[in-house]
Amino acid sequence: MVLMLLFAAVCCAAPVGNAISAYVALKTGVSASDDSGIAEGGSAADIPPRMLTAYKKAVQQVGKHVPKCQGMRWPILAGIAKVESNHATGRNIADNGDIRPKIYGVLLNGSGAGGNTTSFPDTDGGKWDGTSQGERAVGPFQFLPSTWEGVGADANGDKKTDPHNADDAALGAAIYLCGNGRDLAQRGQLKAAILQYNQSGEYVSNVLGWIDQYTAAAKDPDLKSVSAKVRIVLDAALSQRGVPYSWGGGNANGKSTGSCCSPKGFSGETIKGFDCSGLTQYAFARAGIRLPRLAADQAGVGKRIPAALGTFALKPGDLVFFAYVPGRDSSIYHVGIYVGSGQMINAARPNTVVRLDAVDAMSGYAGGARLL
């Protein structure tokens, strides 16, 4: 009960930490999970155009290599590449897909650097990872050379299979995730594919979060038929995309520094931005509606939409709630703003930004509230 009250006290999702595997920490010292360069978190805007082209090309080509594979989508590849290399952001990506400087992970010699505790003997003589002293992961999808030898494919027609090439690497990742013929439209099989990539539950949750964000953001919200006041609220919230999440941050006047600390110890004291209920306060204030600070209290405003009616009962502009115990509003821990088509505007958790998310990307759907 104490833990539940702590979560609800400020209003935010239980954070899913950014998992950095032994294969992820880059030679440059920049974490592959760093969010630098995000223009609108979780949308195609934070992906270099040439990388996005590579992801989409891989989706078109993977069927030639794994005919039984189903459900491969570019957001799946984008979710992996976001966590592994931040889409090779900061590198030069040539027209043919070659990435320079090349992306190398830490030397997997069991030293503990970058989180690696197991030594991997050299398998490629330095052909792909630039060293014969051991193994290190390579390219935007951070393949071990030994893994690449089994899944590498020529995607750009140059008769080479290069993990440092965006097209080849994306196709290799698609082949690897497809396995012998998975249906990646099935959540369970998608999780199994990601777990094959990295056997960490935290890693899987992190990648799934990005996949859900890219999936939602790939569908632009249709605001043509909403009322004037609903449009004001949604426009206000959408205008904050890319603003950092700040635990305890934001209010009716806009973004602000937050407080300390989230259940996993993340502080908002030095971050100017929004948490979930701060964002809803700001957006609805633009339409002249004052909301209480806590998500659980916001559930008592307006017409309550029971969770039993399902998400189909939601309309654009509705508040969307999530609870540890659905049916018990005192356990509500999170709130977003529904925009239609299964999407919500969301300040999700520490180390992210305000973005579009799928409603079902979060657990414990607890219904909504209609204020307009």
N, C-alpha and C positions, 0 to 999 in steps of 0.2 A: 504493500500500500504506500509506503514512504517513497519507493522508487516511482510508482505511478504518479504520485502527486508532484514529484520533481520534474518528470517529463511534461506534465500538463501546466506546470507553473508559469512557463514562459511561452509555450506553444511551439513546438517544433517536432519534426520527425526524429525518431531515433536515428542518429547518423550512421551511415555505412561508410567506414573508413576507406580511404584510397589504398588499395592493395598494391604494393610494389614487390614483385617477385625477384628472385635472383636473376631473372632474365630481363629485367626492366631498367634498372639504373643505368643511365647512359654514360658513355666515356666523358662527356662534357661536364658531368656532375649535375646536370639538370634532371630532376625527376620526370619520368615519362607521364606521371599523373598531374604534373603542374598545369594549372588552368590558364597560364598566360596566353594572350592572343585570342581569347574567346570574345567574340563580338556579341553574339546572342547565344548564350549557353544552350547546348543540346540541339542546335540547328545546323544546317549546312553552312551557316555563316562562319563557323569556327573551323571549317575544314578547307585547306588549300584546294582550289578548284581542280588542280591536276590530280590530287589524291582522290577527290570525289569521283572524278572520271574513272580512275583505276578501280574503285570499288564497284561502280556500276558496270564497267566492262567485265569484271570478274563474275558478276551475277549472270551475265549473258553467256559466258563461256564455260562455266563450271559443269553444265550438263553434258558437255562433250567428254569430260573426264570422269564424272560420276553420274551416269545416266539416271540412277535411281534417287538422286538427291532431290528433295523437295523443300520449298519454303525458304531458300536462300534469298536474302534481301540486303541491299547495301547498308542499312543501319546496323546489321549484325557485324559486318566487316568494320564499319566505322566505330562500333563499340569496342572491339578488340584493339584497333589501331589507336584509339584515343588513349586507352590505358597503357598500351605498350610503348608508344612513341609520341603521343600528342599529335598524330597525323604528320609526323616529320616536320612539324612547324619549325621555322628558322633555317631549314635546309633549302638548297636550290634543287628544284625538281625540273629536269629538262623535258623538252617536248616528247622525247622517247620514253620518259619515265625514270631515267637514271637519277638517283638521289646523291647529292654531294654537299658537304662531306658525308661519308658513309656513317651509318649509325651502328655503333658497337655497344654491347652490354659489358658489364664488368667481367673480368677473367674469373671463370668458375673453378677456383682452385681450393675452395673450402676455407678461405681466409676470413669469411664473414662480411667482406665488403659488399655493399649492395644487398645484403641479406642472404648471400649464398653460404651454405655450410657443407656442401657436398662437392667433392672434386670430380670434374669431368675430364677424362683424358682427351687429348686432341684426336680428331677423326679426319680432318681435311687438310692437314699440313699447312694451315694458314690460308688456304685458297679463299675462303669466305670471311673468316674472322680476323685475318691479318696476323695471326700468331700461331706458332707450332708448340707453344708452351702449355697449351690446354684449350678448352673450349670457351667461347663467349657467344652470346646470342647476337643476331645480326638483322639489320634492316628494320623497316617500319613495323613489321609484325614480330620482330624479335624471335626468329627461328634459330634453334641450335643447328649447326651445320649438318649433324647426323640426321635430324628430322627433315631438313630441307632436301636432302638427297632422296627422300622417299616421296615428297609431295611437290617438289619444284616443277614448274611448267612454264613454257614460253607463251606469254600472253600478248606480246607486242610484235611478234613475227620476225625477230632478229636472230632466231635460231640459237638463242642462249637462254639459260634459266638462271636468273640472277636475283638473289634475295634483296639486293640493294636497288632493284628496279621496282617502281611502284606497281606497275601492271603485273609483273611476274609474282611479286610478293603477295598482292591481293588475291590473285588466282590460287597461289599455293595455300593461302589461309582458307580460302573457300573450299578447296579440295580436302584439306585437313579437317575442317569442321564438318564437312558432309560425311566423312567416314566412308562406310560401305554403302550408304544410301539412307541417311537420316531424313526425317521430316522435321525440319527446323521451325515449321509453323506450330509444332507442338511444344509447349513450354518445357515439358520434362526432357524432351530430346535436345532442345536448345541448351538447357542447363548441362546435360551430359556432354555435349560438344564443347562447351566452354570449360567444363571441369577437366576434359581431356587436355585442353590447352594449358591449364594451370590448376593443379589439384589443391585449390584453396577455396573454401566457401566464401570468404571475404572477397576474393578476386571475382568469383562468379557473380556475387551480388553487385559489385562495382560495375562490371561489364554490362550486366543486365540493365542496370540503371541508365547507362549511356545508350544502350540499344533502345530502351523505351523512350528516352528523350528524343533521339533522332527519328524514331518512328512517329511520335506525336508531332514533332516539328515539321516533318515532311508533308503534313496535311495542314495547309493554311486554314485558320478559322474563317468561317463564312459569317460575316457580321451584317450582311445586307438586310436581313429581315428583323433585326432586333429593334427595340424601342430606343428613343433618343437617350433616355437615362441609362439604359443598359449599355448602350454604346459608349457613353461617357466613362462608365466604370471599367469596361473592358479595354478601352483605349488607354486609360490611365495605367492600368496594370500592365498591359502589353508594352507600354513605353518604358517600363522599368526592366525589361529583359536585358540581361548582361550585368545588372547591378549585383554586387556580391551579397551572399547570405551573411547576415550578422545575427548571432544569438541575442535576442532581446532588442534588436534594432528595428527602427522604423516606427512611424506613427501617422496620424492624420495629416501632418504637415509635410511628410516625405521621409526620405531615408535619414538615418542617424546612426551614431555609434551605439553599440549594444551593451551587454553586460556579461558577466562571468558566472557560471560556466555551464555548458551543456553536459548531459550525462556522461559523455566521453571526454570531458575536459576542454572542449573548444570554447574559447572566449570571443565575445564580440566587442570587447572594450576598445580595440584598435581598428575595427572594421566599420566603415560607414555603409550601411545597407539596410536590408529588411530581413526579418524572420517571417514566418507564415502569416501570423495575425497582424504584424505591423504592415505588411503589404495590403491585406484586406482593409485595414483601417484607412490607409492612404487612398486606395481606389474608390471606396464607397464615400469617403469624405468629399470627393470631387463632385458627387451627385447629391451632396447635402445630407448624407446619412452618417451618423456617428455610431461607431461600433465599440463595444467594450474591448479591453486589451487582450483577454485570453480567448483562445479558440473555443474552449468549453462554454464560456459565457456568450460568445457570438452565436452559438447554437440556439440560444433562447430568444433571438431577435428574428422577427418576420415569421413567415409560415413554414413550419417544419415539414420536411419531406422525408418520410420514413425510409430507412434502408431497405425494408421489405419490398418496396416498390421497384427496386433496382435502379441502376444508373439511367435507364431509359426515361425515368420520370424527371430527370434534371433538364433545365432550360438554361440557355446562355445568361450569365449574370448571377446564377445561384451560387451560394457558398456550398462547398463540398467538404464534408467532415470525415475524419478517420479516428477510430477509437481503439483502445486496447481491449475493451469489452463492448462490442457493438450492442446497442440497445441501452447502454448506460452512458448518458451524456457526460457525467462527471469524469469519465475516463477518456474523453476526447483529447487527443494529443496533437492534431494537425488540421489545418484548413487550407483550401485553395479556392479558386474562382473558376467555375465551369464556363467554357467558351463554346461548347458544342462538339459533336463528332468524337465523343469520348475523351476530350482533352480538357485540361485545366491549366490556368496560369498558377505557377507554383514557386514558392521559395522553399526548397525541399529540405536542405540540411547543410551543416557546415561544409566549407570547401567547395560549394557549388555557387551558381548564380541564379537569379530569377529567370524562369524559362517556361516553355510549354512542356507538359508531361501528360502521359496517358493517365487517366483516373485510376486504372487498375495497376499502375506502377507502384502504388502504395497499398499496404495491407490494412485491413480493419475498416472497410467502407462503412460509414455510419450515417448515410443519408445526407440531406442538404437542408438549406433554408432559403426561401425566396423572399427577398426584400423589395423587389421592384416588379 
